């Protein structure tokens, strides 16, 4: 019996979207990258999707009350296929997608070059036990490795178990995140929070307030995706 020789390495050189040959570091081919839901027009502070293209434009909520963080960089709109990959990571344990998404963030994101540390948004220990991992922490570690940046995984702790944000209104989300974080040690001067998805910004705002109260001078954030409201 004669078997054809197979180069199994080639099986891993496929785009994770179209399954065609891919030679990009992200594992998403150039053609599929063009079709990704890139976030372009946005609020200059919270990255809320806007129709205006002026980079200094602020959204209504930020004009009314600026959040504790200075700036959020969001790479994508929370649409297919980004929402699909994030969902697979969080609810199906497909953490292999973290590396692909971190590569896109490191290549196309605009992290402050003088930031002192990346800090993943923490999960409460009960939710961490149920899921088995914190996707924001895995993303921060992968991003820190690619960019050679310090990652502080134990600086910030979530001390209260809160209701799921996705089920709440904007006002309820803000109330739900009040006083839920604790800073374990004096933070560095310039912190960049890392999370997967941003909706109202209530979680990032609460985390930033905690870090600033503990001594940080500036807090920015970087997220994979931003929802339109």
N, CA and C of each residue as an Amber inpcrd file, in Angstrom:
protein
   687
   0.8530000  -1.1890000   0.0000000   0.0000000   0.0000000   0.0000000
   0.8910000   1.2410000   0.0000000   0.5500000   2.2300000  -0.8240000
   1.3510000   3.4380000  -0.9420000   0.5680000   4.6250000  -0.3710000
   1.1910000   5.3390000   0.5400000   0.5670000   6.5090000   1.1340000
   1.1820000   7.7660000   0.5430000   0.3490000   8.7360000   0.2350000
   0.8610000  10.0200000  -0.2220000   1.4760000  10.7700000   0.9530000
   2.5910000  11.4070000   0.7220000   3.2620000  12.1590000   1.7660000
   2.5180000  13.4750000   2.0090000   2.2000000  13.7370000   3.2580000
   1.4570000  14.9550000   3.6130000   2.3160000  15.8310000   4.5040000
   2.4200000  17.0950000   4.1450000   3.1180000  18.0530000   4.9990000
   2.0980000  18.6300000   5.9760000   2.0650000  18.0630000   7.1860000
   1.0480000  18.4810000   8.1430000   1.2390000  19.9140000   8.6100000
   2.4280000  20.4700000   8.4420000   2.6440000  21.8630000   8.8290000
   1.7840000  22.7990000   8.0010000   1.5200000  22.4160000   6.7490000
   0.7160000  23.2690000   5.8740000  -0.7200000  23.3870000   6.3560000
  -1.1800000  22.3910000   7.1260000  -2.5470000  22.4350000   7.6280000
  -2.7360000  23.5720000   8.6190000  -1.6470000  24.0440000   9.2080000
  -1.7390000  25.1150000  10.1940000  -1.4780000  26.4820000   9.5700000
  -1.2600000  26.5450000   8.2580000  -1.0110000  27.7970000   7.5660000
  -2.2590000  28.2630000   6.8430000  -3.4130000  28.0110000   7.4500000
  -4.6780000  28.3880000   6.8460000  -5.3010000  29.5490000   7.5980000
  -5.9320000  30.4370000   6.8730000  -6.6520000  31.5560000   7.4820000
  -7.7660000  31.0090000   8.3650000  -7.9080000  31.5420000   9.5600000
  -8.9170000  31.0370000  10.4900000 -10.3380000  31.4450000  10.0910000
 -10.4660000  32.2790000   9.0560000 -11.7910000  32.6910000   8.5860000
 -12.1750000  31.9460000   7.3070000 -11.3460000  32.0620000   6.2680000
 -11.7070000  31.4640000   4.9720000 -11.0690000  30.0980000   4.7400000
 -10.1300000  29.7160000   5.6100000  -9.4440000  28.4240000   5.5270000
  -8.6050000  28.2610000   4.2510000  -8.2310000  29.3930000   3.6670000
  -7.3190000  29.3750000   2.5350000  -5.8970000  29.6290000   3.0400000
  -4.9240000  29.4300000   2.1490000  -3.5290000  29.6350000   2.5460000
  -3.3300000  31.0330000   3.1150000  -2.5670000  31.1150000   4.1940000
  -2.3560000  32.3950000   4.8880000  -0.9000000  32.4930000   5.2970000
  -0.2930000  33.6290000   4.9860000   1.1080000  33.8300000   5.3720000
   1.2870000  35.0700000   6.2400000   0.2080000  35.5080000   6.8910000
   0.2990000  36.6600000   7.7960000   0.4740000  36.1720000   9.2270000
   1.1830000  36.9230000  10.0800000   1.4020000  36.5020000  11.4680000
   0.1240000  36.3410000  12.2770000  -0.9280000  37.0770000  11.9020000
  -2.1750000  37.0140000  12.6680000  -2.9800000  35.7530000  12.3960000
  -2.6660000  35.0410000  11.3110000  -3.4570000  33.8710000  10.9510000
  -4.7480000  34.2350000  10.2440000  -4.8830000  35.5070000   9.8790000
  -6.0200000  35.9770000   9.0900000  -5.4500000  36.5600000   7.8110000
  -5.8330000  36.0110000   6.6850000  -5.2280000  36.4270000   5.4170000
  -5.5410000  37.8820000   5.0950000  -4.7850000  38.4450000   4.1940000
  -4.9280000  39.8630000   3.8420000  -6.3220000  40.1840000   3.3190000
  -6.8790000  39.2780000   2.5150000  -8.2170000  39.5100000   1.9670000
  -9.2660000  39.5600000   3.0750000  -9.1820000  38.6420000   4.0310000
 -10.1530000  38.6180000   5.1300000  -9.9390000  39.7970000   6.0840000
  -8.6920000  40.2210000   6.2590000  -8.4340000  41.3790000   7.1060000
  -9.1220000  42.6240000   6.5690000  -9.1740000  42.7580000   5.2550000
  -9.8380000  43.9240000   4.6660000 -11.3230000  43.9500000   4.9900000
 -11.9040000  42.7700000   5.1930000 -13.3430000  42.6790000   5.4540000
 -13.6940000  42.6980000   6.9390000 -12.6930000  42.8000000   7.7950000
 -12.9730000  42.8500000   9.2300000 -13.6800000  44.1600000   9.5830000
 -14.4960000  44.1750000  10.6330000 -15.2610000  45.3820000  10.9960000
 -14.4040000  46.4130000  11.7330000 -13.4380000  46.9850000  11.0470000
 -12.5420000  47.9760000  11.6500000 -13.3340000  49.1830000  12.1480000
 -12.9860000  49.6360000  13.3250000 -13.6380000  50.8200000  13.8960000
 -12.8840000  52.0550000  13.4400000 -13.5570000  52.9260000  12.7310000
 -12.8990000  54.1120000  12.1830000 -13.3660000  55.3780000  12.9050000
 -14.4810000  55.9680000  12.5020000 -14.9710000  57.1720000  13.1820000
 -15.4180000  56.8210000  14.5930000 -14.8960000  57.5430000  15.5620000
 -15.1540000  57.2030000  16.9650000 -14.9890000  58.4160000  17.8580000
 -15.5170000  58.3120000  19.0740000 -15.2910000  59.3420000  20.0900000
 -13.8150000  59.3570000  20.4540000 -13.2460000  60.5360000  20.6060000
 -11.8190000  60.6710000  20.8880000 -11.4370000  60.1780000  22.2770000
 -12.4200000  59.9950000  23.1470000 -12.1260000  59.5030000  24.5000000
 -12.5290000  58.0420000  24.6550000 -13.8040000  57.7400000  24.4480000
 -14.3030000  56.3920000  24.7810000 -14.4430000  55.4700000  23.5810000
 -14.1140000  55.9570000  22.3790000 -14.1500000  55.1390000  21.1620000
 -15.5560000  54.7160000  20.7520000 -16.5840000  55.3960000  21.2440000
 -17.9410000  55.0930000  20.7970000 -18.0390000  55.3480000  19.2970000
 -18.5580000  54.4010000  18.5110000 -18.6760000  54.6100000  17.0670000
 -19.5220000  55.8350000  16.7340000 -18.9900000  56.6750000  15.8570000
 -19.6700000  57.9020000  15.4390000 -19.7150000  57.9650000  13.9210000
 -20.5150000  58.8940000  13.4070000 -20.5520000  59.1020000  11.9660000
 -19.5310000  60.1440000  11.5340000 -19.1710000  61.0670000  12.4290000
 -18.1900000  62.1000000  12.1000000 -16.7930000  61.5080000  12.0560000
 -15.9400000  62.0440000  11.1950000 -14.5790000  61.5280000  11.0460000
 -13.5410000  62.4100000  11.7180000 -13.9730000  63.5090000  12.3170000
 -13.0470000  64.3850000  13.0290000 -12.4790000  63.6630000  14.2430000
 -11.1580000  63.5820000  14.3410000 -10.5220000  62.8250000  15.4090000
 -10.6920000  63.4670000  16.7870000 -11.1270000  64.7300000  16.8220000
 -11.3180000  65.4110000  18.1050000 -12.7660000  65.3740000  18.5690000
 -13.6230000  64.6880000  17.8380000 -15.0460000  64.6470000  18.1640000
 -15.2960000  63.8370000  19.4350000 -16.1580000  64.3560000  20.3030000
 -16.5510000  63.6400000  21.5180000 -18.0110000  63.2450000  21.4240000
 -18.3400000  62.1160000  22.0090000 -19.7240000  61.6650000  22.0430000
 -20.4890000  62.4220000  23.1250000 -21.8100000  62.2690000  23.1120000
 -22.6460000  62.9520000  24.0920000 -22.3060000  62.6230000  25.5380000
 -22.1900000  61.3310000  25.8970000 -21.8600000  60.9830000  27.2860000
 -20.5280000  61.5660000  27.7600000 -19.5060000  61.5950000  26.8830000
 -18.2080000  62.1400000  27.2880000 -18.2480000  63.6610000  27.3970000
 -19.0900000  64.3180000  26.5750000 -19.2650000  65.7630000  26.7040000
 -19.9690000  66.1030000  28.0160000 -20.9050000  65.2420000  28.3980000
 -21.6550000  65.4650000  29.6310000 -20.7930000  65.2200000  30.8610000
 -20.0340000  64.1310000  30.8320000 -19.1480000  63.7900000  31.9570000
 -18.0080000  62.9180000  31.4480000 -16.7970000  63.4490000  31.5220000
 -15.6470000  62.6770000  31.0530000 -15.3680000  61.5130000  32.0030000
 -15.0400000  60.3590000  31.4680000 -14.7320000  59.1990000  32.3210000
 -13.3800000  59.3370000  32.9950000 -13.0730000  58.4150000  33.8770000
 -11.8000000  58.4590000  34.6060000 -10.6250000  58.1490000  33.6910000
 -10.8270000  57.3020000  32.7000000  -9.7400000  56.9960000  31.7670000
  -9.5750000  58.1500000  30.7770000  -8.3640000  58.2820000  30.2350000
  -8.0650000  59.3750000  29.3120000  -8.4470000  59.0350000  27.8800000
  -8.1920000  57.7840000  27.4750000  -8.4260000  57.4100000  26.0800000
  -8.5870000  55.8970000  25.9780000  -9.4730000  55.4830000  25.0970000
  -9.6510000  54.0580000  24.7960000  -9.3440000  53.8340000  23.3190000
  -8.5280000  52.8450000  23.0480000  -8.2880000  52.4350000  21.6690000
  -9.0270000  51.1190000  21.4450000  -9.9990000  51.1390000  20.5460000
 -10.7490000  49.9330000  20.1870000 -10.4850000  49.6400000  18.7240000
 -10.1750000  48.3950000  18.4270000  -9.7680000  48.0480000  17.0680000
 -10.9570000  47.7820000  16.1440000 -11.9940000  47.1380000  16.6860000
 -13.1020000  46.6960000  15.8380000 -14.4560000  47.0840000  16.4050000
 -15.4460000  47.0980000  15.5280000 -16.8380000  47.0710000  15.9480000
 -17.1450000  45.6420000  16.4000000 -18.0320000  45.5130000  17.3520000
 -18.3740000  44.1770000  17.8600000 -19.3480000  43.5110000  16.8930000
 -18.8060000  43.0720000  15.7710000 -19.5790000  42.4270000  14.7230000
 -18.8370000  41.1900000  14.2300000 -19.5150000  40.4030000  13.3880000
 -18.8980000  39.2060000  12.8270000 -17.7070000  39.5960000  11.9560000
 -16.6010000  38.8490000  12.0190000 -16.3880000  37.6110000  12.7780000
 -15.7520000  37.8240000  14.1550000 -15.4870000  39.0890000  14.5060000
 -14.8240000  39.3610000  15.7840000 -15.6800000  38.8980000  16.9550000
 -16.9850000  39.1820000  16.9190000 -17.8610000  38.7330000  17.9980000
 -17.8890000  37.2100000  18.0880000 -17.7820000  36.5490000  16.9450000
 -17.7530000  35.0760000  16.9140000 -16.5190000  34.5420000  17.6460000
 -15.3570000  35.1040000  17.3440000 -14.1280000  34.6290000  17.9780000
 -14.1200000  34.9210000  19.4800000 -14.5810000  36.1030000  19.8550000
 -14.6270000  36.4490000  21.2790000 -15.5830000  35.5150000  22.0160000
 -16.7190000  35.2250000  21.4040000 -17.6660000  34.3000000  22.0160000
 -17.0960000  32.9040000  22.1540000 -16.3630000  32.4480000  21.1350000
 -15.7390000  31.1230000  21.1960000 -14.7010000  31.0630000  22.3170000
 -13.9740000  32.1450000  22.5060000 -12.9710000  32.1960000  23.5790000
 -13.6540000  32.1050000  24.9380000 -14.6440000  32.9550000  25.1600000
 -15.2550000  33.0860000  26.4800000 -16.1510000  31.9090000  26.8660000
 -16.9060000  31.4050000  25.9040000 -17.9380000  30.4300000  26.2480000
 -17.6610000  29.0150000  25.7620000 -16.6450000  28.8570000  24.9060000
 -16.3010000  27.5180000  24.4320000 -14.8540000  27.1570000  24.7250000
 -14.1460000  28.0530000  25.4220000 -12.7660000  27.7610000  25.8160000
 -11.7740000  27.7160000  24.6690000 -12.1020000  28.3350000  23.5400000
 -11.2010000  28.3200000  22.3800000 -10.1340000  29.4130000  22.5350000
  -9.2650000  29.2360000  23.5220000  -8.2820000  30.2760000  23.8250000
  -7.1950000  30.3970000  22.7550000  -7.1540000  29.4620000  21.8050000
  -6.1580000  29.5640000  20.7390000  -6.3700000  30.8100000  19.8800000
  -7.5880000  31.3600000  19.9160000  -7.8470000  32.5680000  19.1360000
  -7.2090000  33.8090000  19.7660000  -6.8360000  33.7220000  21.0230000
  -6.2210000  34.8690000  21.7150000  -4.9930000  35.3620000  20.9640000
  -4.1410000  34.4410000  20.5490000  -2.9090000  34.8320000  19.8640000
  -3.1730000  35.5670000  18.5660000  -4.1790000  35.1140000  17.8190000
  -4.5250000  35.7710000  16.5550000  -4.9840000  37.2070000  16.8000000
  -5.8580000  37.3820000  17.8000000  -6.4020000  38.7010000  18.0820000
  -5.3510000  39.6210000  18.6950000  -4.4780000  39.0630000  19.5230000
  -3.3970000  39.8680000  20.1120000  -2.4440000  40.3560000  19.0340000
  -2.2220000  39.5370000  18.0150000  -1.3630000  39.9540000  16.9070000
  -1.9640000  41.1470000  16.1700000  -3.2740000  41.1290000  15.9590000
  -3.9340000  42.2600000  15.3250000  -3.8360000  43.5120000  16.1900000
  -4.0170000  43.3510000  17.4990000  -3.9070000  44.4920000  18.4070000
  -2.4970000  45.0770000  18.4040000  -1.4990000  44.2110000  18.4340000
  -0.1100000  44.6880000  18.4850000   0.2970000  45.3650000  17.1890000
  -0.3040000  44.9400000  16.0670000   0.0500000  45.4930000  14.7590000
  -0.7250000  46.7620000  14.4340000  -2.0110000  46.7710000  14.7780000
  -2.8740000  47.8810000  14.3580000  -3.3320000  48.7760000  15.5110000
  -3.1310000  48.3620000  16.7490000  -3.5340000  49.1840000  17.8760000
  -2.5820000  50.3420000  18.0950000  -3.0150000  51.3130000  18.8780000
  -2.1790000  52.4860000  19.1530000  -1.9580000  52.6280000  20.6530000
  -1.1900000  51.7110000  21.2000000  -0.8510000  51.7820000  22.6220000
   0.0850000  52.9530000  22.8860000  -0.1020000  53.6670000  24.0080000
   0.8260000  54.7420000  24.3680000   2.2380000  54.1820000  24.5470000
   3.2150000  54.7690000  23.8700000   4.5700000  54.2060000  23.8890000
   5.2540000  54.3660000  25.2430000   4.7950000  55.3000000  26.0470000
   5.4380000  55.5360000  27.3380000   4.6670000  54.9230000  28.5120000
   3.6890000  54.0680000  28.2190000   2.9310000  53.4330000  29.2930000
   3.8360000  52.5230000  30.1180000   3.5560000  52.4570000  31.4140000
   4.3910000  51.6600000  32.3190000   3.9620000  50.2060000  32.4110000
   2.6800000  49.9340000  32.2470000   2.2190000  48.5510000  32.4080000
   0.8510000  48.3400000  31.7910000   0.6340000  47.1130000  31.3190000
  -0.6900000  46.6610000  30.9060000  -1.3430000  45.9800000  32.1030000
  -2.6060000  46.2940000  32.3510000  -3.3350000  45.6900000  33.4700000
  -4.6520000  45.1240000  32.9530000  -4.8200000  43.8030000  32.9350000
  -6.0860000  43.2290000  32.4760000  -7.2080000  43.5200000  33.4670000
  -8.3920000  43.7510000  32.9430000  -9.5590000  43.9270000  33.8110000
  -9.8370000  42.5930000  34.4930000  -9.8460000  42.5580000  35.8250000
  -9.9790000  41.2680000  36.5270000 -11.4140000  40.7610000  36.5810000
 -11.5470000  39.4740000  36.7960000 -12.8350000  38.8420000  37.0390000
 -12.9500000  38.5290000  38.5330000 -14.1850000  38.4610000  39.0220000
 -14.3860000  37.9930000  40.3910000 -13.9850000  36.5230000  40.4670000
 -13.4670000  36.1090000  41.6020000 -12.9360000  34.7500000  41.7390000
 -13.9850000  33.6770000  41.4550000 -15.2620000  33.9680000  41.7290000
 -16.3150000  32.9850000  41.4650000 -16.4710000  32.7660000  39.9580000
 -16.5200000  33.8650000  39.1890000 -16.6340000  33.7530000  37.7370000
 -15.3680000  33.1680000  37.1210000 -14.2290000  33.5050000  37.7100000
 -12.9640000  32.9470000  37.2330000 -12.9340000  31.4430000  37.4380000
 -13.4550000  30.9920000  38.5600000 -13.5120000  29.5490000  38.8470000
 -14.4230000  28.8350000  37.8370000 -15.5530000  29.4600000  37.5110000
 -16.4970000  28.8390000  36.5800000 -15.9250000  28.7500000  35.1630000
 -15.2680000  29.8300000  34.7240000 -14.7470000  29.8410000  33.3490000
 -13.4100000  29.1460000  33.2550000 -12.6030000  29.2670000  34.2910000
 -11.2870000  28.6350000  34.2860000 -10.1690000  29.5400000  33.8310000
 -10.4920000  30.6900000  33.2870000  -9.4760000  31.6420000  32.8280000
 -10.1290000  33.0100000  32.6590000  -9.2930000  34.0320000  32.6670000
  -9.7400000  35.3930000  32.3880000  -9.2330000  35.7710000  31.0020000
 -10.1340000  35.9110000  30.0500000  -9.7330000  36.1970000  28.6720000
  -8.9840000  37.5260000  28.5490000  -9.3180000  38.5000000  29.4090000
  -8.6130000  39.7860000  29.3770000  -7.1600000  39.6160000  29.8210000
  -6.9460000  38.7300000  30.7940000  -5.5810000  38.4710000  31.2600000
  -4.7670000  37.7540000  30.1860000  -5.3620000  36.7600000  29.5460000
  -4.6580000  36.0500000  28.4790000  -4.3180000  37.0010000  27.3310000
  -5.2470000  37.8950000  27.0130000  -5.0150000  38.8660000  25.9510000
  -3.8880000  39.8290000  26.3270000  -3.9010000  40.3030000  27.5810000
  -2.8560000  41.2240000  28.0480000  -1.4880000  40.5580000  28.0400000
  -1.4250000  39.3030000  28.4700000  -0.1460000  38.5880000  28.4850000
   0.3960000  38.3870000  27.0780000  -0.4850000  38.0220000  26.1480000
  -0.0570000  37.8380000  24.7610000   0.3780000  39.1590000  24.1470000
  -0.3520000  40.2160000  24.4400000  -0.0140000  41.5380000  23.9050000
   1.2920000  42.0490000  24.4970000   1.4540000  41.8520000  25.8120000
   2.6890000  42.2810000  26.4660000   3.9080000  41.5660000  25.9230000
   3.7440000  40.2850000  25.6200000   4.8600000  39.5070000  25.0670000
   5.2390000  40.0060000  23.6790000   4.2510000  40.3150000  22.8670000
   4.5160000  40.7780000  21.5100000   5.1460000  42.1660000  21.4950000
   4.7540000  43.0050000  22.4480000   5.2380000  44.3830000  22.4680000
   6.3350000  44.6170000  23.4980000   6.7250000  43.5470000  24.2070000
   7.7460000  43.6510000  25.2500000   7.3520000  44.6910000  26.3040000
   6.1150000  44.6020000  26.7640000   5.6010000  45.5110000  27.7780000
   5.3290000  44.7610000  29.0750000   5.4890000  45.4500000  30.1820000
   5.2150000  44.8800000  31.4970000   3.7150000  44.6440000  31.6570000
   3.3620000  43.4640000  32.1860000   1.9600000  43.1260000  32.4300000
   1.7770000  42.8470000  33.9120000   0.8690000  43.5850000  34.5360000
   0.5860000  43.4110000  35.9650000  -0.7520000  42.6910000  36.1180000
  -0.6990000  41.3940000  36.3980000  -1.9260000  40.6040000  36.4710000
  -2.5500000  40.5850000  37.8740000  -1.8240000  41.0580000  38.8710000
  -2.3480000  41.0060000  40.2400000  -2.4850000  42.3760000  40.8800000
  -2.3250000  43.4110000  40.1020000  -2.4140000  44.7680000  40.6460000
  -3.8420000  45.1340000  41.0110000  -4.7730000  44.7050000  40.1700000
  -6.1790000  45.0620000  40.3500000  -6.9930000  43.8140000  40.6540000
  -7.8970000  43.9340000  41.6180000  -8.7170000  42.7970000  42.0340000
 -10.1780000  43.1970000  42.0440000 -11.0470000  42.2950000  41.5870000
 -12.4720000  42.5360000  41.6630000 -12.9980000  41.8750000  42.9360000
 -13.5220000  42.6900000  43.8270000 -13.8720000  42.1970000  45.1610000
 -15.3490000  41.8770000  45.3270000 -16.1820000  42.3410000  44.4020000
 -17.6130000  42.0950000  44.5210000 -18.1300000  41.3630000  43.2890000
 -19.0390000  40.4390000  43.5230000 -19.6710000  39.7080000  42.4300000
 -20.8490000  40.5320000  41.9210000 -20.7940000  40.9310000  40.6590000
 -21.8070000  41.8170000  40.0950000 -22.6900000  41.0760000  39.0990000
 -23.8120000  41.6900000  38.7670000 -24.7050000  41.1450000  37.7560000
 -24.0320000  41.2520000  36.3940000 -24.4180000  40.4010000  35.4590000
 -23.8490000  40.4200000  34.1250000 -24.2080000  41.7300000  33.4330000
 -23.1990000  42.4360000  32.9280000 -23.3910000  43.7430000  32.3370000
 -24.3090000  43.7060000  31.1200000 -24.2600000  42.6420000  30.3450000
 -24.9980000  42.5870000  29.0860000 -26.5130000  42.6070000  29.2910000
 -26.9850000  42.3530000  30.5100000 -28.4170000  42.3320000  30.7860000
 -28.9260000  43.6560000  31.3150000 -28.0420000  44.6500000  31.4900000
 -28.3950000  45.8870000  32.1710000 -28.4490000  47.0870000  31.2350000
 -29.1930000  48.1230000  31.6600000 -29.1920000  49.3940000  30.9490000
 -27.9030000  50.1420000  31.2740000 -27.6880000  51.2710000  30.5880000
 -26.4760000  52.0430000  30.8180000 -26.3770000  52.5050000  32.2720000
 -27.4510000  53.0720000  32.8080000 -27.4260000  53.5540000  34.1960000
 -27.2130000  52.3990000  35.1660000 -27.8280000  51.2590000  34.8740000
 -27.6550000  50.0900000  35.7440000 -26.2280000  49.5710000  35.6840000
 -25.6030000  49.6410000  34.5100000 -24.2120000  49.2020000  34.3700000
 -23.2900000  50.0750000  35.2150000 -23.5260000  51.3770000  35.1880000
 -22.6920000  52.2960000  35.9740000 -22.8130000  52.0090000  37.4700000
 -24.0410000  51.8000000  37.9280000 -24.2530000  51.4880000  39.3470000
 -23.6840000  50.1160000  39.6930000 -23.7660000  49.1850000  38.7600000
 -23.3280000  47.8120000  38.9930000 -21.8220000  47.7070000  39.2300000
 -21.0500000  48.6740000  38.7190000 -19.5960000  48.6040000  38.8090000
 -18.9980000  49.5210000  39.8760000 -19.8110000  50.1830000  40.6550000
 -19.2940000  51.0930000  41.6690000 -18.6060000  50.3380000  42.7990000
 -17.4020000  50.7590000  43.0920000 -16.6440000  50.2370000  44.2430000
 -16.4620000  48.7180000  44.2160000 -16.2810000  48.1600000  43.0220000
 -16.1170000  46.7000000  42.9320000 -14.6530000  46.2940000  42.7720000
 -13.7630000  47.2700000  42.5280000 -12.3530000  46.9510000  42.3170000
 -11.5020000  47.4450000  43.4920000 -10.3790000  46.7640000  43.6620000
  -9.4260000  47.1400000  44.7080000  -8.0210000  47.0540000  44.1270000
  -7.2190000  48.0650000  44.4210000  -5.8290000  48.0680000  43.9770000
  -4.9770000  47.4330000  45.0710000  -4.2610000  46.3860000  44.7370000
  -3.5270000  45.5970000  45.7200000  -2.2140000  46.2630000  46.1330000
  -1.6110000  47.0200000  45.2340000  -0.3240000  47.6660000  45.4980000
  -0.3100000  49.0210000  44.8130000   0.6110000  49.9030000  45.1800000
   0.7030000  51.1940000  44.4940000   0.9300000  50.9910000  42.9990000
   0.0980000  51.5820000  42.1640000   0.2200000  51.3690000  40.7170000
   1.3230000  52.2250000  40.0950000   1.7540000  51.8610000  38.9140000
   2.6840000  52.6770000  38.1570000   1.9840000  53.9630000  37.7150000
   2.7640000  54.9080000  37.2270000   2.2210000  56.2200000  36.8810000
   1.2320000  56.1440000  35.7180000   1.5750000  55.3700000  34.6860000
   0.7390000  55.3230000  33.4860000   0.3330000  53.8800000  33.2110000
  -0.9570000  53.6020000  33.3690000  -1.5040000  52.2560000  33.2260000
  -2.3680000  52.1730000  31.9710000  -2.3000000  51.0380000  31.2870000
  -3.2090000  50.7510000  30.1740000  -4.0290000  49.5160000  30.5330000
  -5.3200000  49.7070000  30.7130000  -6.2130000  48.5910000  30.9860000
  -6.4600000  47.8040000  29.7030000  -6.6290000  46.4930000  29.8330000
  -6.8570000  45.6240000  28.6760000  -8.1390000  44.8250000  28.9080000
  -9.0280000  44.8440000  27.9000000 -10.2530000  44.0440000  27.9800000
 -10.6350000  43.5940000  26.5740000 -11.5880000  42.6810000  26.4960000
 -11.9820000  42.1800000  25.1850000 -13.0300000  43.0610000  24.5140000
 -14.1060000  43.3820000  25.2380000 -15.1980000  44.1610000  24.6550000
 -15.5650000  45.3240000  25.5780000 -15.8580000  46.4670000  24.9830000
 -16.3330000  47.6290000  25.7350000 -17.7300000  47.9830000  25.2490000
 -18.6460000  48.1580000  26.1950000 -20.0110000  48.5560000  25.8260000
 -20.2590000  49.9880000  26.2770000 -20.6370000  50.1980000  27.5160000
 -20.8380000  51.5720000  28.0010000 -19.5540000  52.1700000  28.5610000
 -18.5910000  51.3260000  28.8900000 -17.3650000  51.8120000  29.5140000
 -17.4350000  51.8450000  31.0230000 -18.5260000  51.3400000  31.6090000
 -18.6990000  51.3930000  33.0590000 -17.6110000  50.6100000  33.7880000
 -17.2610000  49.4380000  33.2690000 -16.2380000  48.6150000  33.9150000
 -14.8750000  49.2890000  33.8430000 -14.5100000  49.7840000  32.6730000
 -13.2180000  50.4550000  32.5160000 -13.1610000  51.7360000  33.3510000
 -14.2690000  52.4500000  33.4120000 -14.3150000  53.6840000  34.2040000
 -14.0970000  53.3880000  35.6830000 -14.7710000  52.3510000  36.1830000
 -14.6250000  51.9850000  37.5920000 -13.2080000  51.5160000  37.9050000
 -12.6220000  50.7250000  37.0080000 -11.2520000  50.2590000  37.2050000
 -10.2740000  51.4210000  37.1670000 -10.4890000  52.3550000  36.2460000
  -9.6130000  53.5240000  36.1480000  -9.7110000  54.4000000  37.3960000
 -10.9200000  54.5860000  37.9000000 -11.0980000  55.3730000  39.1270000
 -10.3220000  54.7590000  40.2850000 -10.3650000  53.4420000  40.3900000
  -9.6500000  52.7480000  41.4650000  -8.1440000  52.9540000  41.3390000
  -7.6090000  52.8450000  40.1440000  -6.1680000  53.0120000  39.9220000
  -5.7280000  54.4490000  40.1800000  -6.5370000  55.4130000  39.7460000
  -6.1980000  56.8190000  39.9640000  -6.2450000  57.1650000  41.4500000
  -7.2320000  56.6310000  42.1380000  -7.3380000  56.8750000  43.5860000
  -6.1710000  56.2700000  44.3450000  -5.5890000  55.1990000  43.7850000
  -4.4640000  54.5260000  44.4380000  -3.1220000  55.1650000  44.0940000
  -3.1240000  56.1460000  43.1610000  -1.8720000  56.8440000  42.8830000
  -1.4370000  56.9130000  41.4370000  -2.1350000  56.2230000  40.5340000
  -1.7860000  56.3230000  39.1170000  -2.0630000  57.7390000  38.6280000
  -1.2720000  58.2110000  37.6710000  -1.4400000  59.5550000  37.1410000
  -2.2850000  59.5780000  35.8670000  -2.2580000  58.4850000  35.1360000
  -3.0450000  58.4080000  33.9000000  -3.4170000  56.9560000  33.6480000
  -4.6490000  56.7600000  33.1820000  -5.1210000  55.4260000  32.8240000
  -5.7500000  55.4880000  31.4320000  -5.2280000  54.6850000  30.5170000
  -5.8150000  54.4990000  29.1990000  -6.3450000  53.0760000  29.1170000
  -6.9040000  52.7220000  27.9880000  -7.3900000  51.3490000  27.8180000
  -7.2800000  50.9420000  26.3540000  -7.1340000  49.6530000  26.1430000
  -7.1760000  49.0900000  24.8010000  -8.0660000  47.8700000  24.8260000
  -8.9820000  47.7870000  23.8610000  -9.9300000  46.6790000  23.7960000
  -9.9930000  46.1760000  22.3600000 -10.4230000  44.9490000  22.2090000
 -10.5720000  44.3940000  20.8770000 -11.7360000  45.0200000  20.1280000
 -12.8770000  45.1350000  20.7990000 -14.0860000  45.5570000  20.1020000
 -14.9170000  46.5180000  20.9360000 -15.6620000  47.3590000  20.2220000
 -16.5320000  48.3550000  20.8440000 -17.9380000  48.1670000  20.2950000
 -18.9240000  48.1410000  21.1850000 -20.3060000  48.0640000  20.7480000
 -20.8240000  49.4790000  20.4520000 -21.8630000  49.6090000  19.6620000
 -22.3450000  50.9420000  19.2790000 -23.1150000  51.6740000  20.3640000
 -23.3470000  51.0460000  21.5230000 -24.0580000  51.7490000  22.6020000
 -23.7220000  51.1220000  23.9310000
